[in-house]
C-alpha cells in the first residue's frame, strides 16, 4: 500500500507491558505497514516475544517524575516522530500516559487517530486512567469499542455513531496465541495440583487496593476463604511500595504456599525466567 511515492505506515504507540501484549496481534496483521513506536514508559515493556520496536524513545519508567512531566516529555517526542515519519494513521490502545501522549501528538500533527479498547469507563474520577480514556475517545477519529456496553458509553458522551465500531478485544487473540499446548497446560496444572475449571486466578494491582493495608487485608482474607484454590501471581517489581503494605509484605499473614513457577521451570529458557515473580496458592 502506498500514498504517492511513500509507503503507508500506521504508527502503533506502545509503552507498557499490557499494551505490548494487546497490540501484538494487530501489529502482526499490519506487517511491514506497522511503525512500532516504544515510548519507554515501562523501561522493559515486555517487548521480547511480543513486539519489535522500530523506534524507541529516550524515556524511562521513573517514578520520581510527575505524570504531567512524563506526559509532556512523551508528547514532545511523539510529535517529532509523527512529523518526521508522517504516518497515515496513529493507533493507540487503552488508557496509559503513552496512549494519551500518542493521541495528543496525532491531534497536533493532524494525523487520524484510532483508539483500541475505547469506551471503557469506571466512572471513578480519582483514577488518572479514567481521564486518559475519556480524552483519547473524544480525540479519536475511530473508536474501537470492545463491547456493546462500551459503545453505549461513547454514545452517551455524544460521540458520533460513525466514529464507533464494536470490534471485540485483542486480548482474546493475544491469550489464544500465548496458551501452551494441551500437554503443557496439563503439566502446569499438575505442578500446582489444580484441575481444569477448579480454581480462581486473582490479581491485585490497583493502588487503591495494593497500597492500602486495610483494603488489602480484606481482599486477602476473602481469597483465603475461597472454597476453591486461588492462584495469586505476584511481581514485586510491579508494586511501587512493597514495604508499605503491598501483597508481598502482607501475604505471610495469611495461609498459603508460595511458588516461583518461572525460575523453577526447567522447560523455560533461563533468560525468560523472572525470579522476582512468584505465585501464591491458597
C-alpha positions as CSV (number, residue, x, y, z in Angstrom):
1,X,0.0,0.0,0.0
2,X,1.4,3.4,-0.9
3,X,0.4,7.0,-0.8
4,X,2.1,8.6,-3.8
5,X,5.7,7.6,-3.6
6,X,5.6,7.0,0.2
7,X,4.7,3.6,1.8
8,X,1.7,3.9,4.1
9,X,2.8,3.4,7.7
10,X,0.5,3.0,10.7
11,X,2.2,4.3,13.9
12,X,1.5,1.9,16.7
13,X,2.3,3.6,20.0
14,X,3.2,1.2,22.9
15,X,4.8,2.0,26.2
16,X,3.7,-0.6,28.8
17,X,3.6,-4.4,29.1
18,X,-0.2,-4.7,28.7
19,X,-0.1,-2.6,25.6
20,X,2.6,-4.8,24.1
21,X,0.6,-7.9,24.8
22,X,-2.7,-6.5,23.4
23,X,-1.2,-4.8,20.3
24,X,1.0,-7.7,19.2
25,X,-1.8,-9.4,17.2
26,X,-2.6,-6.1,15.5
27,X,1.0,-5.4,14.6
28,X,1.3,-8.9,13.2
29,X,-1.7,-8.3,10.9
30,X,-0.3,-5.0,9.8
31,X,3.1,-6.5,9.0
32,X,5.5,-4.1,7.3
33,X,2.9,-1.3,7.4
34,X,3.2,-1.1,11.2
35,X,5.7,1.5,12.6
36,X,6.1,0.4,16.2
37,X,7.0,3.3,18.5
38,X,8.1,2.3,22.0
39,X,7.8,5.2,24.4
40,X,9.7,3.6,27.2
41,X,7.0,4.3,29.8
42,X,7.9,0.9,31.1
43,X,11.6,0.7,30.6
44,X,11.4,-3.0,29.8
45,X,7.9,-3.1,28.4
46,X,7.8,-6.9,27.8
47,X,8.7,-6.4,24.1
48,X,10.6,-9.7,23.9
49,X,8.4,-12.2,22.2
50,X,5.7,-9.6,21.7
51,X,6.7,-6.6,19.6
52,X,10.0,-5.4,18.0
53,X,10.1,-1.6,18.1
54,X,11.1,0.4,15.0
55,X,11.6,3.5,17.2
56,X,12.5,3.6,20.9
57,X,12.1,7.0,22.6
58,X,14.5,8.2,25.2
59,X,12.1,7.8,28.2
60,X,12.3,5.9,31.4
61,X,10.0,4.3,33.9
62,X,10.9,6.9,36.5
63,X,8.5,7.1,39.5
64,X,10.2,10.3,40.7
65,X,8.8,12.5,37.9
66,X,5.2,13.7,37.9
67,X,2.6,12.3,35.5
68,X,2.4,15.8,33.8
69,X,6.2,15.8,33.3
70,X,6.1,12.4,31.8
71,X,3.2,13.3,29.6
72,X,4.9,16.4,28.3
73,X,8.1,14.5,27.5
74,X,6.3,11.8,25.6
75,X,4.1,14.2,23.8
76,X,7.1,16.3,22.6
77,X,9.0,13.1,21.5
78,X,6.0,11.6,19.6
79,X,5.2,15.0,17.9
80,X,8.7,14.9,16.4
81,X,8.3,11.2,15.4
82,X,5.0,11.8,13.6
83,X,6.2,15.0,11.9
84,X,9.3,13.1,10.6
85,X,7.7,9.8,9.5
86,X,4.2,11.2,8.6
87,X,2.2,8.1,9.4
88,X,-1.1,7.7,7.7
89,X,-2.8,6.7,11.0
90,X,-1.8,6.6,14.7
91,X,-3.0,3.7,16.7
92,X,-3.2,3.7,20.5
93,X,-4.6,1.2,22.9
94,X,-6.2,1.6,26.3
95,X,-5.6,4.4,28.8
96,X,-2.0,4.8,29.6
97,X,0.1,8.0,29.7
98,X,1.7,6.8,26.5
99,X,-1.7,6.3,24.8
100,X,-2.8,9.8,25.8
101,X,0.5,11.3,24.6
102,X,0.1,9.5,21.2
103,X,-3.5,10.8,20.9
104,X,-2.4,14.4,21.6
105,X,0.5,14.1,19.2
106,X,-1.7,12.7,16.5
107,X,-4.1,15.6,17.0
108,X,-1.3,18.1,16.9
109,X,0.0,16.7,13.6
110,X,-3.5,16.3,12.2
111,X,-3.0,12.6,11.9
112,X,-6.1,10.3,12.0
113,X,-6.3,8.5,15.3
114,X,-7.6,5.1,16.1
115,X,-8.3,4.1,19.7
116,X,-8.4,0.4,20.6
117,X,-10.4,-0.6,23.7
118,X,-12.4,2.6,23.5
119,X,-15.5,3.3,25.6
120,X,-14.4,1.6,28.8
121,X,-15.5,3.6,31.9
122,X,-15.0,3.1,35.6
123,X,-16.8,6.4,36.4
124,X,-14.1,6.9,39.1
125,X,-12.6,10.3,38.5
126,X,-9.9,9.6,41.1
127,X,-8.3,7.3,38.5
128,X,-5.9,9.0,36.1
129,X,-6.7,6.3,33.6
130,X,-10.4,7.4,33.6
131,X,-9.4,10.9,32.4
132,X,-7.0,9.5,29.9
133,X,-9.5,7.2,28.2
134,X,-12.2,9.9,28.0
135,X,-9.8,12.3,26.4
136,X,-8.5,9.8,23.9
137,X,-12.0,8.7,22.9
138,X,-13.0,12.3,22.2
139,X,-9.9,12.9,20.1
140,X,-10.2,9.6,18.2
141,X,-11.4,9.5,14.6
142,X,-12.3,5.8,15.1
143,X,-13.2,4.4,18.5
144,X,-12.9,0.6,18.5
145,X,-15.2,-0.5,21.3
146,X,-14.7,-4.0,22.7
147,X,-18.3,-4.4,23.7
148,X,-21.8,-3.1,23.1
149,X,-21.7,-1.5,26.6
150,X,-18.5,0.3,25.7
151,X,-20.3,1.6,22.5
152,X,-23.2,2.8,24.6
153,X,-20.8,4.7,26.9
154,X,-19.4,6.5,23.9
155,X,-22.8,7.3,22.5
156,X,-23.9,8.7,25.9
157,X,-21.0,11.1,25.7
158,X,-22.3,12.2,22.3
159,X,-19.5,10.7,20.2
160,X,-20.9,10.4,16.7
161,X,-22.0,6.8,15.8
162,X,-20.0,6.8,12.6
163,X,-16.8,7.1,14.7
164,X,-17.6,4.0,16.7
165,X,-17.1,0.4,15.8
166,X,-17.6,-2.6,18.0
167,X,-14.6,-4.8,17.3
168,X,-14.1,-7.0,20.4
169,X,-10.9,-7.0,22.4
170,X,-7.4,-8.0,21.0
171,X,-6.6,-9.7,24.3
172,X,-8.7,-12.6,23.1
173,X,-6.2,-13.2,20.2
174,X,-3.3,-12.5,22.5
175,X,-4.4,-15.1,25.0
176,X,-5.1,-17.7,22.3
177,X,-1.6,-17.2,20.9
178,X,0.1,-17.4,24.3
179,X,-1.7,-20.5,25.5
180,X,0.6,-23.5,25.7
181,X,-0.3,-26.8,24.1
182,X,-2.7,-29.1,25.9
183,X,0.1,-31.3,27.2
184,X,1.9,-28.3,28.7
185,X,-1.3,-27.0,30.2
186,X,-1.8,-30.3,31.9
187,X,1.8,-30.3,33.3
188,X,1.4,-26.8,34.7
189,X,-1.9,-27.6,36.4
190,X,-0.3,-30.7,37.8
191,X,2.6,-28.7,39.2
192,X,0.1,-26.6,41.2
193,X,-2.2,-29.6,42.0
194,X,-5.1,-27.9,40.1
195,X,-7.8,-29.2,37.9
196,X,-9.3,-27.5,34.8
197,X,-12.1,-25.1,35.8
198,X,-11.4,-25.9,39.5
199,X,-9.5,-22.8,40.6
200,X,-9.7,-19.0,40.5
201,X,-7.0,-16.7,39.2
202,X,-6.7,-13.4,41.1
203,X,-4.6,-10.3,40.6
204,X,-4.3,-7.1,42.7
205,X,-2.5,-4.1,41.3
206,X,-4.7,-1.0,41.7
207,X,-3.1,1.4,44.2
208,X,-6.4,1.9,46.0
209,X,-6.2,-1.9,46.9
210,X,-2.5,-2.7,46.9
211,X,-1.3,0.5,48.7
212,X,-4.0,0.4,51.5
213,X,-3.3,-2.2,54.2
214,X,-6.9,-2.3,55.4
215,X,-8.4,-2.9,51.9
216,X,-5.6,-5.3,51.0
217,X,-6.1,-7.4,54.2
218,X,-9.8,-7.6,53.5
219,X,-9.2,-8.9,50.0
220,X,-6.6,-11.4,51.1
221,X,-9.0,-12.7,53.8
222,X,-11.7,-13.2,51.2
223,X,-9.3,-15.0,48.9
224,X,-8.0,-17.2,51.7
225,X,-11.6,-18.2,52.4
226,X,-12.4,-19.3,48.9
227,X,-13.9,-22.8,48.6
228,X,-11.7,-23.4,45.6
229,X,-7.9,-22.9,45.2
230,X,-6.9,-19.3,44.3
231,X,-3.8,-18.7,42.2
232,X,-2.4,-15.3,43.0
233,X,0.5,-14.1,40.8
234,X,2.8,-11.6,42.4
235,X,5.5,-9.5,40.9
236,X,7.4,-7.4,43.5
237,X,8.8,-5.1,40.8
238,X,5.3,-4.2,39.6
239,X,4.4,-2.9,43.0
240,X,5.8,0.6,43.8
241,X,5.7,0.4,47.6
242,X,6.0,-3.3,48.7
243,X,7.3,-2.1,52.1
244,X,4.2,-0.1,52.7
245,X,1.7,-3.0,52.9
246,X,1.9,-4.4,49.4
247,X,0.8,-8.0,48.7
248,X,4.4,-9.3,49.2
249,X,4.5,-7.7,52.6
250,X,1.2,-8.9,54.0
251,X,0.9,-12.3,52.3
252,X,2.8,-14.0,55.1
253,X,0.0,-13.3,57.5
254,X,-2.4,-15.5,55.5
255,X,-2.3,-19.2,54.9
256,X,-1.0,-20.4,51.5
257,X,2.1,-21.6,49.8
258,X,4.5,-19.8,47.5
259,X,5.9,-20.9,44.2
260,X,8.4,-19.3,41.8
261,X,7.0,-21.0,38.6
262,X,9.2,-19.3,36.1
263,X,12.5,-19.6,38.0
264,X,11.8,-23.2,38.8
265,X,10.5,-24.3,35.4
266,X,13.2,-26.4,33.7
267,X,11.3,-26.1,30.4
268,X,11.6,-22.3,30.3
269,X,14.8,-20.7,28.9
270,X,16.9,-19.1,31.6
271,X,16.8,-15.7,30.0
272,X,13.0,-15.7,30.2
273,X,12.8,-16.5,33.9
274,X,11.9,-13.7,36.3
275,X,12.9,-14.6,39.8
276,X,11.2,-11.5,41.2
277,X,7.9,-13.1,40.4
278,X,6.2,-15.7,42.5
279,X,2.8,-17.3,42.7
280,X,0.9,-17.9,45.9
281,X,-1.7,-20.6,46.1
282,X,-4.4,-20.9,48.6
